[in-house]
Amino acid sequence: MISSIIFIILLALGFYFFYKNISKIRRNVLLGKEVNRSDNSSERWKLMALVAIGQSKMVVRPVAGVMHILLYVGFVIINIEVIEIIIDGIFGTHRILSFTGALYNFLIASFEWLALGVIVGCVVFFVRRNIIKLNRFMNKELDGWPRSDANYILITEVLLMSAFLIMNCSDHLLQVREYGHYIKAGSFPISNLLSPLFVNMSSASLVFVERGAWWFHIIGIIAFLNYLPYSKHFHILLAFPAVYFSNLKPKGEFNNLASVTNEVKLMLDPNAAIPPAPETPLKFGAKDVLDLNWKQLMDAYTCTECGRCTSSCPANQTGKLLSPRKILMDTRDRLTKVGKNIDINGTFVDDGKSLLGNYISEEELWACNTCNACTEACPVNLDPLSVIMDLRQYLVMEQSNAPAALNGMFTNIENNGAPWQFSPADRLNWASED
């Protein structure tokens, strides 16, 4: 009874804090401007099934893709057994679902093979990051917490899967001894390999190991759940809505501003109807996270920092400062800071900082050639290019701050109707016989 009460309290606290953290992130995302991503629902469901569930963009890089699928499928399916753990924890039972007989044996055996797959996948990823040191994991934006975060998650998953196998091994040995309430249930093809480590233990010691592994496994899962909102691995949950709400427009197509379109129409047709003036002054582009739309802010929280975008970026490959991964990481960091500001003050109070300037520099923005390679490479269709373009739009249209070459082109377009320094009257001179 005491064990069940402790378990219920831990479970309730775990879900309470998870809900509280999720609510804050939801609030932060909804600070963004409105954008309509509810169209073409059938196409969006199909895209989510293919990209988020089917991992179609992961396998473009086969080694990482296969390992990630193994990790993804294994970790998700294995946690089905958490249902039984929760029931057992609340009611003080043991392997309550074993009444399903052969199905139960099949599931436990499958979970064990998947647990082994998760461990292998985590070890491979750990080696790639820390021993082989792949280039995309060595960028300076990953120094400090981001690199540690990735390793913490890999180590945690290995520990959780190891606890699961140790729990099953000691449980099976107690079943063989027909000790206490340890009824014969389950099939243990992988955990049996650990039997030599425990077979000489007394039954009391085995019970201690089994209970210890059981508690470690469930407390670890609760802790992992509450760690996710602070980690890049929050993509485990957000990848699905992020893909569903993807931009379905052709790659590279940008939105025309209605206000600018109206100005052009008036220039072409002075008799056109003049639209009513807006109640508040128009603001072009984005200076801070509050100027971005909610999908861009969701992308920032969804980014798993895998670096595929940066490794595909031609500007980054030629040594320029731009890293699309850093753009989303900086957006998330700034949004988190804004959220904490709101937590303290009840509403956002200007802190004298902004995404543009304090987090992302102009040099980074102008290094982008808008090729869209970053969005194309992202395994979950995140769009760092849209953030770059909104920040650049602010520089150009709000601050008239653009590189000299662009300013010259803008002047020529304004005066000559074309990017070149030729009068419209001279435009056809090239066709003259002289």
N, C-alpha and C positions, 0 to 999 in steps of 0.2 A: 504493500500500500504506500509506504514512504517513497519507494522507488518510482511508483507511478505518479505521485504528486510532484516529485522533483522533475520528472520528465515533462509533465503537463505544463509546469511553470516555465521550464526552459523553452519548450516549444512555443508557448504563448508569447514569451518575451522576444524570441527570434522572429516570429511573424510580425509582431508589433513594430519592432525597429526596422524591419525590412519594408513594411508598408509606409512608415514615416519617411524613410530615405527615398523610396520610390515617389512619394507624393512631392517631395522637394524637387526631384529631377523633372517630374511632370510639370510642375509650376514653372521651372526654369525654361523648359522647352516652349511652353505656351507664352513666354514673354516675347517670343518672336512674332513678326508680322504674319498676317493671314496669307495663305496661298492655297489654291484649290488643287487638291490631289485626289479627288473622289471620282474622277471620270474613268471610263473604261475599266470597270471593276473586273470583268472577266479576264482582260489582258493582265491586270495587276495580280490576280490570283494565280494565273498561269506563270507569271514572272517569279512570284514568290516561291511557287512549287519547284521551279527549275533552278533558281539561283540560291535561295535561302535554304530550302530543304534538300534539293538535289545537289547542291554544292558544285554546280556546273562550271563556275569560274575559278574554283579552287584548283581543279585538276589540270588547268592550263600549265601549271608547274607540278609535274607528276609526283615527285617525292613528297613535297609539302602537302599536296592535295590528298594523296592516299592516307598519309599519316593523320591529317586533320579529319578526314572522314571517319577513320578508325576511332580517333579520340572523341569526335562529336557523337557518333552513333553509340559508342561504348558508354560514355558518361551519361548520356540521356537515358538509354535503356536500362542501365544498371540501377539508376535511381528509381526505377519502378519498384525495386525491392524496399525502397524507403516507405512505401505504403504499408508493407507488412511490419516494418520496424515501428512505425507510428502506432499502428493498432496494438502491437505487442507492448509498446511502452505505456500506452494509456491504460490498457486493461490487464497488464501483468501476465499476458500469455506468452507462449513461445512457439514460433513458426506457425502462426494461426492459419495461414493459407495452405498448409501442407495437406489438407483434406482433398485437394485437387489431384493428389496422387501422381500419376505419370507426367501430367502437365507441369506440376511443381518441380519434379526432378529435372525435366527438360529446361525449364526456365533458370533454375539455379546453375545448371551446367553451362547454359548459354551465358549467364551473367559472369561466370568465372572466366570463360574464354575472352569475353569482352573486357573484363578487368585486366587480363594479361595484355590485351591489345592497347588499352589506355596506358598502361605502364610503359610498354615499348614505345608508343608514340611520344610520351612525355620525355623519355630518355633521349630519343632521337632529336626532338626539338631543343632540349637542353644542350646537347652536344653541338648542334648547329649554331646556337647562340653564343655559347661560352667557350667552346674548344675550337671548332672550325672557324667561328666568328665570321659568318657571312656578311658581306659588305653592307647590306641594307639594315643589319642590326647594329652597325657600328657608328651610325650617324650621331652627331653631337646632341640632337634633340632627345636622344634616348638616354643620355647620361643621367645618373642619379636614380630618382624614383622610378621612371618608366622601365628601365632595365631590371631593376630589383623586382618590380611588380610582376613582370613576366616570369621571372624565376620563382617567385613565391607561389604563383599559381601552379606552375609545373610541379614543384616539390609537394604542394598541398594535394594535388590530384594523385601523385604516386603514393603518398601517405594514406589517403582515403581508400584507394584500391587495395593497398597492402593490408590495411586494417580489415577490410571486407574478406580478404582471403584468409587471414589469420583467424578471424572469427569463425569462418566456415571450417577451417582445419581443426581447431580445438573442439568445435561443436560436433564434428564427425567422430572424433576420437571418443568423446563422451557418449555418443550414440552407440558406438561399438561396445563400450563397456556397460551399456544399458544403465547409465548413471542418472538417477533422479528423473526429471521431467524431459530429458533429452531423447525424445522419440526419434525413431529412424525416419528421416525425411530429407530429401534432396539428393543431388548427385554432385560430386566434388572432384572433377578431373584435374583441376589445377591446384587447388589447395591441398590435395592429398600429397603433392610433391613436397610440401612443407612438413609432413608428418614426422620425419626423423628429428626435427628440431624440438618436438613436443611429446613424442611417444613415451618417453621415460618419466614424464612428469606425473605427479599424483593427481587423482581426480579433482581434489580441492584446488590444486594449482591450475589445472586446466579450466575449471570454472572461472577462476580469477582472470585468466587470459581471455577466455571467451567473452566474459562480461566487460572486461576492460576494452577489448577491441570493439565490442558492440557500442559502448558509450562513446568511445573515441570517434567511431564512424558517424554516429548521428549528431554528436556535438560539432564535429568537423563540418558536416553538411550545413548545419544551421549557421555556423560561423562563416562558411564559404558564401552562403546566400547573402549574408549581411555585408560581406566584403565586396561583393560584385559592384554595388553602386559607386564604390570608390576606386574601381579598377577598370582598366581597359577591357577586361573580360565581361563587362556589362553587355557587350555585343551578343552574348549568349541569348539574351532576351530581346534586345532591340534590333537585331539583324532582320527579323521577320517583318516588323512594321517599316523598317528603313527601306527594305526592298519593295514592299507593297506600295509605298508612297514615292517610288522612284519617278524621276522626270521622264515621261514617255515621249517627249519631243525628240526630233532628230538630233543626233550629237552635234554640238557646236551651234545650235540655234539659240539665240538670246532673245529675251523679251524686249519688245519695243515699249518705251514709256509713253503712256497715253498723252501726257502733257506735251512731250516733244513732238509726237505725231500731229497733235492739234496745231502746234506752231508751224510745222511744215505745210500743213493743209492751208493755213491762212496765208502763208507766203506764196503758195501756188495759186490760190484763189482768194483774193482780198474780199470777195463778196460772201465767203463762207460764213456760216453762223458762228459767232464767238461763244465758246462755252462759258458757263458761269465761273467766276473766280472761286477757288477753294476757300473754305473757312479758315484754314490754317495754311501758312506758307509751305509750299512744296519743298521736300528734301530729297535730293538725288543721291542714290548710292547708300553706302553704309560706312559709318565711322566706328561704331561700337556694336556689340552683340545685339543690343535692343533694336538695331536697324535691320538686322537680318530676319529672314522668315523662319517659322517654326521648324520646317524640314531641315534647313541648314543647321539649326541648333541641335536637332535630333541626330544629324550626321556626326556632329562633334562628339556626342556621347556614345555613338555606335562604333566609332573608329577603334579598331583593335591594334593599331600601330604596327601592322605587319610590314609596311614599307613597300608594298608592291607598287603603289602609286609613285613614290619617290624614285624607285629603281627604274621605272618606266619613263620618267620625266626627262626629256632631252636637255632641258635647261640645267637640271641637276647633274646629268651625266657630263656636261661640259664644264663643270666646276662653278656654276653660278650659285648664288645663295639660296635660291628657291628650293623648298622641300614641301610638296603638297601634304605630306603627312604632318609636318610641323604646323601648317595652316590650320588643320582641324584640331590638332593638339592645343594650339594657342587659343583657338575659339572656345574649346572646352574649358581651359584654365581660366579664361576671362569670364565665361559664363558662370563658372563655379564661384568666382570671386564676387560677381554681381549678386548671385543667390545668397551668399553669406551676408552681403551688405543689406539685402532685403530682410534676412532673418533678424538682424540686429536692429534695423531702423523701422521695420514695418513696410517701408517702400524704398525704392532705390534713391539713395542720396549721392549726388555727384562726388566721386572720389578723385577727380582730377586726372583720371586715366581713361584710356580707350583701347580697343582692340588694335586700331590703326595707330602706329607710332610707338605705343608702349609694349606691344606684343609682336606685331607684324610690321616690318619696315617697308618703306617705299621700294627699296632695292629688290626685295623679294617679289613684290607685286609686278614690277616692270620686267622682271626676268622671265615671266610667263609668256609663252607664245600662243596660248589658247588652243593647243593641239588636241586637248581632251584625252590625252594618253592616261592621265591619272584616273579619271572617272571610268575609262574603259578597263583599266587594270584592276580596279577595286573589286574584291570578291563579293561585296554586298552593295554595289552600285552607289557608293557615297560620291558626293560631288564637290570636291574642294575648289574646282574651277569657278563655281558660282560665287563662292565667298570671295575669291580673288577679284572677279569681275565687279562685284558690288563695291568693294573697297577702292578699286581703280576708278570706278564711276564717280565716287565721292571726290577723289582727288581732282579729277578733270572738271566735273560739273559744279562742284561746290567751292573748290579752292583754285581752280584754273592752274593746277599744278601737274604738269606732264613733262616728259623729256623734251628737249629742244626740237628734236626731229619731228615729234608728234605735233608740237605747237606750230611748227612751220607748215605741216600738212593741214592742220585745222584752219590756219590763216588762208592758205591757198583755196581750200574748199569754200570758205566764207566769201572770198573775193572773186575767185575765178570759176567756182562751180566744179572744180576738179583738184586733185592733189598736186598738180604741177604748176610751176610758175609761168604760165602762159595765159594771155588774155583769151577769153572765149572767141574773140574776133579772129585770133590767129590759129585757132585749133585745127583748121583744115589746110594750113600752109604746106604741110608735108605732102599733100596730094597735087600741089601745083606743078606745072611742067618745068618751071625753073628749078 
